[in-house]
Every structure is written in C-alpha cells, then in structure tokens.
Amino acid sequence: MGWYPIFLKEILQFKRKLLRLGYIFSAMMAPIIYLVTFGLGLGKTVTLAEGTDYLTFLLPGLVAMSSMNNSYSWVASALNLSRLYFKTFQVYIQSPINPFSIMIGEVLAGVVKGLFASLLIIAVGFVVPSEFSITPIFIIVLLLNCFMFASLGVITGMITKSHEDTATYSNFFIMPMAFFSGTFFSIERIPIIFKPLIYIMPLTHTNIVIRKSNLDLEGVVSLAVLVFYCITFFIIGSRLIKNYKE
C-alpha cells in the first residue's frame, strides 16, 4: 500500500480545486466549445458513411480527447512542479517507498482526474439530442485511455527540465493527437500517405474502439495496441523514477 499516500495527496489537492467553481468550467470549456462549434453546428444535418449523425460520432471523440488532456496534463504539470520547484518529489525518493509504488500512485491519481473530466462531457452527451450511449467497451477503453496518458504524463514530468518544457511537449504531441486522431472526423478521410503516422498515435486507437458497440478485428487490434502503450509507458515511467538522480 505504499502507493496510497501518493495517491491520497494528489486527490486531496484535486479536491481543493474542485471546490473552485472556475475549475469545473475550465475543464469543460474546450470540449463544450468544440461540441457547440462542430456538434451542434452540424448536428443531425450531416450523416456519416457509418450511418450515424455527426453529433453521435463526435461525442465519444470528445470524451477520449478530454480524458487524454486531463489525465496527461495534470500528472505532467504536477510532477514537473513538485520535482523542479517545490522539491516535494525528492521526499518521495528519499522515503522508504519503492519507485513502482510512486508510479502507481501518480498514475491512479491521473486516472481519477481524467475520469472526472470525462464524466462532465458524458453528462452533456446525455442532454444534447443524439444517440450517444455507453457500452462496456466504452468504459474499458476510457479507463485504458486515462491510464495510458497518465503514464505518459509521468514520463513527461520526469524528463522535462523546466515548466515551459511541459507545454512544448503538449504542443508537439498532445495537441496534434487531439485534432488528427479521429476526434472530429473519421481517419478514413486522411490521405493514405499520412495514415502510418496517424496509426502510431495512441489516441487514434482509442477513438477507433470507443465508438464500437461490439469488437471486430479492427477493434481487437486497436485494443491490443492500447494495452501495449499502457504497459510500455508504465514501464518507462517506472524506470525513470527508479533511476532519478537529481
């Protein structure tokens, strides 16, 4: 249970932010803007090749994007600040807590934060006129997505040399995934020359599976890719914590 104090500390800090009404609005602002601009703007006036209206297509993508942004940014920024400025991360390293437990505590806290942001979008999804629904596959993929990007957040938080570097990594990796991984339009519309790059992006596979009610071959492959990324990011993050020397 060495991970629990790490997890509890992050959750208590998160709880304080939840008491500020501005935080809830800020967590919802970007997805709501996208929803109003694209979803309600096009809404049911556009029917995709898959046979669904655009709003129904968009909502799962917004949930995936929101869970990515919040799971990743919360962990990356908090870890970067605690390591470089507040020096509280060094207390973890000097305490009798093994690196694996530190990793688990940080990642699980990131998962909770990502799920909270996702629930806000899901609640909106049930209010607007759409055929949006939640399936067991949806829940599993959402949890994997939060876990994966929280683990990636640990990696970023450990390798950045300043707080500005965190924004740089986000601009180069997180932002492109938000727009080109199938959140707002089907990846089938992307020119074939760019598809190998698109399929490397983890969020692409989240967007593929999260919209499926039943797993077909494509869904199984994408789900396996997500599990691979989860394990890989978690191992890399654990090793970075274990080898920390600052």
RODO-2510 file (C-alpha; in nm, 4 decimals, decimal comma):
residues 246
     n   res          X          Y          Z
     1     m     0,0000     0,0000     0,0000
     2     g     0,2988     0,2313    -0,0456
     3     w     0,1197     0,3928    -0,3401
     4     y    -0,1776     0,5085    -0,1354
     5     p    -0,0170     0,8124     0,0376
     6     i     0,0985     0,9369    -0,3049
     7     f    -0,2490     0,8841    -0,4479
     8     l    -0,4220     1,0429    -0,1465
     9     k    -0,2003     1,3515    -0,1557
    10     e    -0,2822     1,4133    -0,5227
    11     i    -0,6534     1,3540    -0,4707
    12     l    -0,6679     1,5916    -0,1732
    13     q    -0,5059     1,8618    -0,3849
    14     f    -0,7519     1,7840    -0,6635
    15     k    -1,0424     1,8033    -0,4176
    16     r    -0,9411     2,1565    -0,3189
    17     k    -0,9545     2,2608    -0,6835
    18     l    -1,2986     2,1073    -0,7231
    19     l    -1,4279     2,3476    -0,4589
    20     r    -1,3494     2,6280    -0,7000
    21     l    -1,6339     2,6615    -0,9472
    22     g    -1,3931     2,8069    -1,2025
    23     y    -1,2028     2,4792    -1,2280
    24     i    -1,5106     2,2831    -1,3335
    25     f    -1,5912     2,5376    -1,6016
    26     s    -1,2309     2,5427    -1,7232
    27     a    -1,2277     2,1616    -1,7510
    28     m    -1,5428     2,1733    -1,9631
    29     m    -1,4683     2,4863    -2,1656
    30     a    -1,2656     2,3454    -2,4572
    31     p    -1,4835     2,0336    -2,5138
    32     i    -1,8017     2,2413    -2,4876
    33     i    -1,6685     2,4903    -2,7425
    34     y    -1,5902     2,2035    -2,9799
    35     l    -1,9310     2,0500    -2,9131
    36     v    -2,1154     2,3736    -2,9885
    37     t    -1,8996     2,4661    -3,2862
    38     f    -1,8872     2,1274    -3,4583
    39     g    -2,1529     1,9098    -3,2984
    40     l    -2,4473     2,1423    -3,2602
    41     g    -2,3411     2,3384    -3,5677
    42     l    -2,3608     2,0309    -3,7865
    43     g    -2,5604     1,8091    -3,5545
    44     k    -2,8070     1,5853    -3,7300
    45     t    -2,7777     1,7735    -4,0597
    46     v    -2,4738     1,5638    -4,1516
    47     t    -2,4891     1,1862    -4,1761
    48     l    -2,1608     0,9998    -4,1927
    49     a    -2,0800     0,6999    -4,4082
    50     e    -2,1111     0,4842    -4,0962
    51     g    -2,4808     0,5747    -4,0839
    52     t    -2,4642     0,7882    -3,7684
    53     d    -2,5238     1,1597    -3,7361
    54     y    -2,2219     1,3801    -3,6706
    55     l    -2,3139     1,4667    -3,3115
    56     t    -2,3314     1,0995    -3,2160
    57     f    -1,9929     1,0466    -3,3840
    58     l    -1,8346     1,3488    -3,2143
    59     l    -1,9285     1,2878    -2,8505
    60     p    -1,7146     0,9730    -2,7918
    61     g    -1,4218     1,1536    -2,9537
    62     l    -1,4634     1,4484    -2,7180
    63     v    -1,4709     1,2104    -2,4211
    64     a    -1,1484     1,0467    -2,5444
    65     m    -0,9823     1,3842    -2,6033
    66     s    -1,0906     1,5248    -2,2670
    67     s    -0,9673     1,2177    -2,0792
    68     m    -0,6353     1,2403    -2,2638
    69     n    -0,5837     1,6097    -2,1924
    70     n    -0,6718     1,5949    -1,8247
    71     s    -0,5008     1,2653    -1,7380
    72     y    -0,1832     1,3790    -1,9108
    73     s    -0,1638     1,7483    -1,8204
    74     w    -0,2498     1,7050    -1,4540
    75     v     0,0225     1,4462    -1,3972
    76     a     0,2873     1,6078    -1,6195
    77     s     0,2473     1,9560    -1,4725
    78     a     0,2143     1,8469    -1,1095
    79     l     0,5138     1,6146    -1,1280
    80     n     0,7240     1,8748    -1,3057
    81     l     0,6451     2,1389    -1,0442
    82     s     0,6966     1,9062    -0,7481
    83     r     1,0300     1,7876    -0,8907
    84     l     1,1832     2,1164    -1,0068
    85     y     1,0258     2,3900    -0,7953
    86     f     0,8664     2,2633    -0,4751
    87     k     1,1169     1,9759    -0,4322
    88     t     0,8482     1,7536    -0,2803
    89     f     0,9207     1,4738    -0,5272
    90     q     1,2637     1,4332    -0,3698
    91     v     1,0867     1,3474    -0,0438
    92     y     0,9228     1,0514    -0,2202
    93     i     1,2597     0,9305    -0,3457
    94     q     1,4200     0,9556    -0,0018
    95     s     1,1290     0,7851     0,1728
    96     p     1,1013     0,4046     0,2017
    97     i     0,8578     0,3903    -0,0906
    98     n     0,9677     0,1941    -0,3940
    99     p     0,9553     0,3615    -0,7394
   100     f     0,6830     0,1235    -0,8562
   101     s     0,4511     0,2461    -0,5791
   102     i     0,5237     0,6099    -0,6656
   103     m     0,4353     0,5363    -1,0260
   104     i     0,1100     0,3634    -0,9312
   105     g     0,0051     0,6474    -0,7016
   106     e     0,0720     0,9165    -0,9624
   107     v    -0,0964     0,7252    -1,2440
   108     l    -0,4081     0,6313    -1,0476
   109     a    -0,4497     0,9941    -0,9419
   110     g    -0,4224     1,0932    -1,3076
   111     v    -0,6856     0,8342    -1,3983
   112     v    -0,9290     0,9814    -1,1449
   113     k    -0,8737     1,3331    -1,2801
   114     g    -0,9204     1,2149    -1,6370
   115     l    -1,2401     1,0280    -1,5473
   116     f    -1,3816     1,3342    -1,3737
   117     a    -1,3327     1,5496    -1,6838
   118     s    -1,4788     1,2724    -1,8991
   119     l    -1,7896     1,2435    -1,6810
   120     l    -1,8616     1,6119    -1,7390
   121     i    -1,8654     1,5553    -2,1148
   122     i    -2,0658     1,2337    -2,0798
   123     a    -2,3281     1,4223    -1,8775
   124     v    -2,3565     1,6791    -2,1564
   125     g    -2,3794     1,3952    -2,4085
   126     f    -2,6965     1,2658    -2,2458
   127     v    -2,8540     1,6135    -2,2509
   128     v    -2,7985     1,7078    -2,6152
   129     p    -3,0130     1,5406    -2,8819
   130     s    -2,8039     1,2467    -3,0008
   131     e    -2,7861     0,8680    -2,9965
   132     f    -2,4883     0,8753    -2,7599
   133     s    -2,4699     0,5727    -2,5303
   134     i    -2,2237     0,3979    -2,3015
   135     t    -2,1240     0,0354    -2,3545
   136     p    -1,8893    -0,1934    -2,1564
   137     i    -1,6312    -0,1467    -2,4318
   138     f    -1,6636     0,2304    -2,3930
   139     i    -1,5885     0,2085    -2,0192
   140     i    -1,2911    -0,0254    -2,0637
   141     v    -1,1372     0,1923    -2,3341
   142     l    -1,1925     0,5092    -2,1319
   143     l    -1,0086     0,3570    -1,8339
   144     l    -0,7237     0,2400    -2,0568
   145     n    -0,7002     0,5831    -2,2169
   146     c    -0,6779     0,7582    -1,8801
   147     f    -0,4180     0,5076    -1,7579
   148     m    -0,2129     0,5381    -2,0759
   149     f    -0,1945     0,9171    -2,0821
   150     a    -0,1418     0,9443    -1,7063
   151     s     0,1603     0,7158    -1,7552
   152     l     0,2769     0,9343    -2,0430
   153     g     0,2324     1,2348    -1,8141
   154     v     0,4732     1,0777    -1,5656
   155     i     0,7295     1,0339    -1,8432
   156     t     0,6956     1,3980    -1,9468
   157     g     0,7067     1,5186    -1,5870
   158     m     1,0278     1,3244    -1,5301
   159     i     1,2215     1,4267    -1,8418
   160     t     1,1339     1,7959    -1,8679
   161     k     1,3925     2,0456    -1,7481
   162     s     1,1543     2,3364    -1,6884
   163     h     0,7827     2,4016    -1,6606
   164     e     0,7875     2,5565    -2,0085
   165     d     0,9075     2,2244    -2,1497
   166     t     0,5800     2,0656    -2,0395
   167     a     0,3869     2,2989    -2,2700
   168     t     0,6324     2,2258    -2,5511
   169     y     0,5748     1,8512    -2,5287
   170     s     0,1996     1,9119    -2,5177
   171     n     0,2118     2,1293    -2,8300
   172     f     0,4128     1,8737    -3,0263
   173     f     0,2427     1,5522    -2,9158
   174     i    -0,0883     1,6049    -2,7349
   175     m    -0,2391     1,8801    -2,9495
   176     p    -0,1792     1,7026    -3,2854
   177     m    -0,3381     1,3873    -3,1457
   178     a    -0,6447     1,5850    -3,0381
   179     f    -0,7088     1,7028    -3,3945
   180     f    -0,5740     1,4278    -3,6213
   181     s    -0,6572     1,1049    -3,4379
   182     g    -1,0208     1,0755    -3,5375
   183     t    -1,1768     1,3033    -3,2773
   184     f    -1,3550     1,5370    -3,5181
   185     f    -1,3566     1,3360    -3,8400
   186     s    -1,3060     0,9770    -3,9470
   187     i    -0,9445     0,8763    -4,0048
   188     e    -1,0653     0,7233    -4,3311
   189     r    -1,0698     1,0789    -4,4686
   190     i    -0,6980     1,1268    -4,4041
   191     p    -0,4728     1,0896    -4,7115
   192     i    -0,3109     0,7466    -4,7205
   193     i     0,0399     0,8965    -4,7119
   194     f    -0,0245     1,0250    -4,3579
   195     k    -0,2020     0,7166    -4,2223
   196     p     0,1115     0,5358    -4,0938
   197     l     0,1834     0,8385    -3,8721
   198     i    -0,1792     0,8619    -3,7628
   199     y    -0,1892     0,4966    -3,6590
   200     i     0,1189     0,5451    -3,4403
   201     m    -0,0744     0,7954    -3,2285
   202     p    -0,2299     0,6248    -2,9235
   203     l    -0,5457     0,8363    -2,9310
   204     t    -0,6246     0,7062    -3,2795
   205     h    -0,6808     0,3576    -3,1396
   206     t    -0,8868     0,4950    -2,8507
   207     n    -1,1149     0,6710    -3,0985
   208     i    -1,1461     0,3556    -3,3069
   209     v    -1,2540     0,1301    -3,0201
   210     i    -1,4543     0,3755    -2,8086
   211     r    -1,7123     0,4124    -3,0869
   212     k    -1,7710     0,0376    -3,1268
   213     s    -2,0571    -0,1473    -2,9612
   214     n    -1,9029    -0,4848    -3,0485
   215     l    -1,5398    -0,5731    -3,1051
   216     d    -1,4496    -0,6697    -3,4600
   217     l    -1,0986    -0,7464    -3,5876
   218     e    -1,0108    -0,3780    -3,6157
   219     g    -1,1317    -0,3191    -3,2605
   220     v    -0,9330    -0,6109    -3,1205
   221     v    -0,6144    -0,4886    -3,2904
   222     s    -0,6628    -0,1324    -3,1629
   223     l    -0,7421    -0,2589    -2,8127
   224     a    -0,4200    -0,4638    -2,8167
   225     v    -0,2282    -0,1523    -2,9253
   226     l    -0,3750     0,0436    -2,6338
   227     v    -0,2726    -0,2271    -2,3868
   228     f     0,0769    -0,2274    -2,5393
   229     y     0,1069     0,1501    -2,4993
   230     c    -0,0224     0,1302    -2,1403
   231     i     0,2377    -0,1289    -2,0438
   232     t     0,5188     0,0461    -2,2328
   233     f     0,4510     0,3923    -2,0881
   234     f     0,4091     0,2488    -1,7387
   235     i     0,7413     0,0614    -1,7551
   236     i     0,9279     0,3637    -1,8942
   237     g     0,7813     0,5912    -1,6270
   238     s     0,8718     0,3438    -1,3509
   239     r     1,2302     0,3209    -1,4767
   240     l     1,2631     0,6998    -1,4930
   241     i     1,1515     0,7250    -1,1303
   242     k     1,3811     0,4397    -1,0271
   243     n     1,6839     0,5979    -1,1991
   244     y     1,6118     0,9516    -1,0773
   245     k     1,9355     1,1155    -0,9640
   246     e     1,8663     1,4886    -0,9224
***
